[in-house]
Amino acid sequence: MTPAPFMAALVAGGLVTQAYLAGLGVFGPDGWALHSVFGSVLALPIIGLALHGWFSSSGRPYRLPASLLLVLYLLQVVLVVVGMGTGLAWLAALHPANALLMLVATLEVLRRASA
């Protein structure tokens, strides 16, 4: 049995948790630091899915969406770092929209890995 469905479920749950932590950052005193740290930890199963997709024969069915998920994750970081660093709020504001795309890609990995 492949670990991909478990890793994809972790990522999906992690993305939902990230939305909660972002809300906590907006509506409470805490949340942004946790959102940032948890977002970094979320890289581990995302990288694991991409590596498994590329280097395991059982990962072939979800190779494309796992690769897309990794690219979207990297874009997620760039949107915040570049957007906030340059003062381009419109660029940083794409961060939540990209998170939705990440969730769609994750659910596709989960669907293909569970088939």
N, C-alpha and C positions, 0 to 999 in steps of 0.2 A: 504494500500500500504506500502511496506517495504522501509526503507531508504537505503537498500543495493546498488541498482543501482547508486544512487546519491553518496554514499561514494566511491564506486568502480571507478566512473568517476572522483571523486576528486583525488583519488590515482593515476590514470592513468595520469591525467593532472599534478599532482605534480611530477611524475617521469620524465615527459618531461621537466618540469620547472627545475628540478634538473640537467638534462643533459645540459640545457642552462646555468645554474649558474656555472656548472663545466667548461664549455667552457669559460665563462666570467673569471673564475679564472685562466685559462691557458693563455688566450689571452689579459687579461686586469688586471688592478691593484686591482679590486674588484671581488668578486664572491665567494671566498672560505668561508668567514665568513657567507655570505648569504646561501650558499650551506649547511653549517653545521647547521645553525639555522632552515632553511626550512626543512631539513632532519629530525630534531627532531620533528617539528610540524606534519610532515607526519605520525608520529607514531599514532596520534590520530584516523584518519579514518581507519588505518590498524588494530589497536586494536579493534575498533568498529565493523569492519567486522568480525573479528575472534569471538568476544563475541556474536554478533548477530547470527553467524553461529552455535555456540555451544548451545546457550541458548534460541533460538527462533525456533519454529517449522517451520516457513517459511524460516529459514536459512539453513535447512538441505541440499538442493541441492548444495549449494556452501560451505559447511563446510570444505571439504578437501582442495580446492584451497585457501580458506581464511586462513586456518591453515598453509598451506605451505607458503603463503605470509608473515604471521607473523614470521615464522621461518627464511625465507629469509631476512626479515628486521633485525632481531636480528643478523644474520650472517653478514649482511652488516656493522653493527656497529663494530662487532668483527674483521672483515677483516681490517678495518682502524686502530682501536685502537691497536690491536696486531701487525699488519704489520708495522705501523709507530713506535710503542713503542719499538719493538725489532730490527728495522732496516731491516726487511725482506720485501724489496720492492716488491718481487714477490707475497707475500701474499696480500699486500695492492693493488697490480695491479689487483687482482681478483674482486675488488670493482665494476668497471664498468660492467664486465661480469655478476656479480650477479644482478646488477640493471636491466639488460635485462631479466633475469629470473623472477625478481619481476614484470616486466611489463607483461610478458606472464601470470603469475599467476593472476595478476589483471584483465587482459582481460578475463580470464576464469571465474573469479568471476562475472564480469560484464555480460558475456554471460549467465551464469546460473541464475543469479539474475534477469535478464530481461526476461527470458523465461516464 
